[in-house]
Amino acid sequence: MDEQRKQADPTLVCTCNDLYIDDIEAAITEGIVDYVEIMQYNDTLPRCGECDSHVQRLVEDNDDSSNDTDN
């Protein structure tokens, strides 16, 4: 992972595959919540795995947002 690139652009989630928050959220919107499947949705595969926790946080945040609108 390229920490300098991530610091320069906070929307960058995966420096190995150049995936941004919008790319991850597009997969989540389609109902995909598994890390590997999110990568596959974006026509790539996990490499170093450093972004796994960030991806999972986005999934959880999206799930929390969905629950807020359910009430």
LORO-99346 format. One record per atom (N, C-alpha, C): residue number from 1; residue in three letters; x, y, z. Coordinates in steps of 0.2 Angstrom, whole numbers, plus 5000, padded with zeros to 4 digits. Layout:
(site NUM,'ala',(X,Y,Z))
...
***
This chain:
(site 1,'met',(5004,4994,5000))
(site 1,'met',(5000,5000,5000))
(site 1,'met',(5004,5006,5000))
(site 2,'asp',(5002,5011,4996))
(site 2,'asp',(5006,5017,4996))
(site 2,'asp',(5003,5023,5001))
(site 3,'glu',(5005,5023,5007))
(site 3,'glu',(5003,5027,5012))
(site 3,'glu',(5002,5035,5010))
(site 4,'gln',(5008,5037,5006))
(site 4,'gln',(5008,5044,5004))
(site 4,'gln',(5002,5045,4999))
(site 5,'arg',(5000,5041,4995))
(site 5,'arg',(4995,5042,4990))
(site 5,'arg',(4988,5042,4994))
(site 6,'lys',(4987,5038,4999))
(site 6,'lys',(4981,5038,5003))
(site 6,'lys',(4981,5045,5007))
(site 7,'gln',(4986,5047,5010))
(site 7,'gln',(4986,5053,5013))
(site 7,'gln',(4984,5059,5009))
(site 8,'ala',(4987,5059,5003))
(site 8,'ala',(4986,5064,4998))
(site 8,'ala',(4978,5064,4995))
(site 9,'asp',(4975,5059,4995))
(site 9,'asp',(4968,5058,4993))
(site 9,'asp',(4964,5054,4998))
(site 10,'pro',(4961,5057,5002))
(site 10,'pro',(4957,5053,5007))
(site 10,'pro',(4951,5048,5004))
(site 11,'thr',(4950,5050,4998))
(site 11,'thr',(4944,5045,4995))
(site 11,'thr',(4947,5039,4992))
(site 12,'leu',(4954,5038,4992))
(site 12,'leu',(4957,5032,4989))
(site 12,'leu',(4957,5027,4995))
(site 13,'val',(4954,5021,4993))
(site 13,'val',(4954,5016,4998))
(site 13,'val',(4959,5011,4997))
(site 14,'cys',(4960,5009,4990))
(site 14,'cys',(4965,5004,4989))
(site 14,'cys',(4970,5006,4984))
(site 15,'thr',(4976,5007,4986))
(site 15,'thr',(4981,5010,4982))
(site 15,'thr',(4984,5004,4977))
(site 16,'cys',(4983,4998,4978))
(site 16,'cys',(4986,4993,4974))
(site 16,'cys',(4981,4993,4968))
(site 17,'asn',(4975,4994,4968))
(site 17,'asn',(4970,4993,4963))
(site 17,'asn',(4967,4999,4961))
(site 18,'asp',(4969,5005,4964))
(site 18,'asp',(4966,5012,4962))
(site 18,'asp',(4959,5012,4963))
(site 19,'leu',(4956,5009,4969))
(site 19,'leu',(4949,5010,4970))
(site 19,'leu',(4948,5015,4975))
(site 20,'tyr',(4942,5019,4974))
(site 20,'tyr',(4941,5024,4978))
(site 20,'tyr',(4934,5023,4982))
(site 21,'ile',(4932,5027,4986))
(site 21,'ile',(4926,5026,4990))
(site 21,'ile',(4920,5025,4986))
(site 22,'asp',(4920,5029,4980))
(site 22,'asp',(4914,5029,4976))
(site 22,'asp',(4914,5022,4972))
(site 23,'asp',(4920,5019,4971))
(site 23,'asp',(4920,5012,4968))
(site 23,'asp',(4917,5007,4973))
(site 24,'ile',(4919,5007,4979))
(site 24,'ile',(4917,5003,4984))
(site 24,'ile',(4909,5004,4986))
(site 25,'glu',(4907,5010,4986))
(site 25,'glu',(4900,5011,4988))
(site 25,'glu',(4896,5009,4982))
(site 26,'ala',(4898,5009,4976))
(site 26,'ala',(4894,5007,4970))
(site 26,'ala',(4893,4999,4971))
(site 27,'ala',(4898,4996,4973))
(site 27,'ala',(4897,4988,4974))
(site 27,'ala',(4892,4987,4980))
(site 28,'ile',(4893,4991,4985))
(site 28,'ile',(4888,4990,4991))
(site 28,'ile',(4881,4992,4989))
(site 29,'thr',(4880,4997,4985))
(site 29,'thr',(4873,4999,4983))
(site 29,'thr',(4870,4993,4979))
(site 30,'glu',(4874,4989,4976))
(site 30,'glu',(4871,4983,4972))
(site 30,'glu',(4870,4977,4977))
(site 31,'gly',(4872,4978,4983))
(site 31,'gly',(4870,4973,4988))
(site 31,'gly',(4876,4968,4989))
(site 32,'ile',(4882,4970,4987))
(site 32,'ile',(4888,4966,4988))
(site 32,'ile',(4892,4969,4994))
(site 33,'val',(4893,4965,4999))
(site 33,'val',(4896,4967,5005))
(site 33,'val',(4902,4963,5007))
(site 34,'asp',(4904,4958,5003))
(site 34,'asp',(4910,4954,5004))
(site 34,'asp',(4916,4957,5001))
(site 35,'tyr',(4921,4957,5005))
(site 35,'tyr',(4927,4961,5002))
(site 35,'tyr',(4930,4958,4996))
(site 36,'val',(4930,4952,4995))
(site 36,'val',(4933,4949,4988))
(site 36,'val',(4928,4950,4983))
(site 37,'glu',(4921,4950,4984))
(site 37,'glu',(4916,4951,4979))
(site 37,'glu',(4916,4958,4977))
(site 38,'ile',(4917,4963,4982))
(site 38,'ile',(4918,4970,4980))
(site 38,'ile',(4924,4971,4976))
(site 39,'met',(4929,4968,4977))
(site 39,'met',(4935,4969,4972))
(site 39,'met',(4933,4966,4965))
(site 40,'gln',(4930,4960,4965))
(site 40,'gln',(4928,4957,4959))
(site 40,'gln',(4923,4962,4955))
(site 41,'tyr',(4918,4965,4959))
(site 41,'tyr',(4913,4969,4956))
(site 41,'tyr',(4917,4975,4952))
(site 42,'asn',(4923,4977,4955))
(site 42,'asn',(4927,4982,4952))
(site 42,'asn',(4932,4979,4947))
(site 43,'asp',(4931,4973,4945))
(site 43,'asp',(4936,4970,4940))
(site 43,'asp',(4943,4969,4942))
(site 44,'thr',(4944,4967,4949))
(site 44,'thr',(4950,4967,4951))
(site 44,'thr',(4950,4961,4957))
(site 45,'leu',(4956,4960,4960))
(site 45,'leu',(4956,4955,4965))
(site 45,'leu',(4960,4958,4971))
(site 46,'pro',(4959,4956,4977))
(site 46,'pro',(4964,4959,4982))
(site 46,'pro',(4971,4957,4981))
(site 47,'arg',(4975,4962,4983))
(site 47,'arg',(4982,4961,4982))
(site 47,'arg',(4985,4960,4989))
(site 48,'cys',(4987,4966,4992))
(site 48,'cys',(4990,4966,4999))
(site 48,'cys',(4986,4965,5005))
(site 49,'gly',(4979,4967,5004))
(site 49,'gly',(4974,4966,5009))
(site 49,'gly',(4974,4972,5014))
(site 50,'glu',(4978,4977,5013))
(site 50,'glu',(4978,4982,5018))
(site 50,'glu',(4972,4986,5018))
(site 51,'cys',(4968,4986,5013))
(site 51,'cys',(4962,4990,5012))
(site 51,'cys',(4956,4986,5015))
(site 52,'asp',(4956,4980,5017))
(site 52,'asp',(4951,4976,5019))
(site 52,'asp',(4947,4979,5025))
(site 53,'ser',(4951,4982,5030))
(site 53,'ser',(4947,4985,5036))
(site 53,'ser',(4943,4992,5033))
(site 54,'his',(4946,4995,5029))
(site 54,'his',(4943,5001,5026))
(site 54,'his',(4937,5000,5022))
(site 55,'val',(4937,4994,5018))
(site 55,'val',(4931,4992,5014))
(site 55,'val',(4926,4990,5019))
(site 56,'gln',(4928,4986,5024))
(site 56,'gln',(4923,4984,5029))
(site 56,'gln',(4919,4989,5033))
(site 57,'arg',(4923,4995,5034))
(site 57,'arg',(4921,5001,5038))
(site 57,'arg',(4915,5004,5033))
(site 58,'leu',(4917,5004,5027))
(site 58,'leu',(4912,5007,5022))
(site 58,'leu',(4906,5003,5022))
(site 59,'val',(4906,4996,5022))
(site 59,'val',(4901,4992,5022))
(site 59,'val',(4896,4993,5028))
(site 60,'glu',(4900,4993,5034))
(site 60,'glu',(4896,4995,5040))
(site 60,'glu',(4893,5001,5040))
(site 61,'asp',(4896,5007,5038))
(site 61,'asp',(4894,5013,5038))
(site 61,'asp',(4887,5013,5033))
(site 62,'asn',(4888,5010,5028))
(site 62,'asn',(4882,5010,5023))
(site 62,'asn',(4876,5006,5026))
(site 63,'asp',(4878,5001,5030))
(site 63,'asp',(4873,4997,5034))
(site 63,'asp',(4869,5001,5039))
(site 64,'asp',(4873,5005,5043))
(site 64,'asp',(4871,5010,5048))
(site 64,'asp',(4866,5015,5045))
(site 65,'ser',(4868,5017,5039))
(site 65,'ser',(4864,5023,5035))
(site 65,'ser',(4857,5020,5033))
(site 66,'ser',(4858,5013,5031))
(site 66,'ser',(4851,5010,5029))
(site 66,'ser',(4847,5009,5034))
(site 67,'asn',(4850,5007,5040))
(site 67,'asn',(4845,5006,5046))
(site 67,'asn',(4842,5013,5048))
(site 68,'asp',(4846,5018,5048))
(site 68,'asp',(4843,5025,5050))
(site 68,'asp',(4837,5026,5045))
(site 69,'thr',(4837,5025,5039))
(site 69,'thr',(4831,5026,5035))
(site 69,'thr',(4825,5022,5036))
(site 70,'asp',(4827,5016,5039))
(site 70,'asp',(4821,5011,5040))
(site 70,'asp',(4816,5013,5045))
(site 71,'asn',(4819,5018,5049))
(site 71,'asn',(4814,5020,5055))
(site 71,'asn',(4809,5025,5053))
***
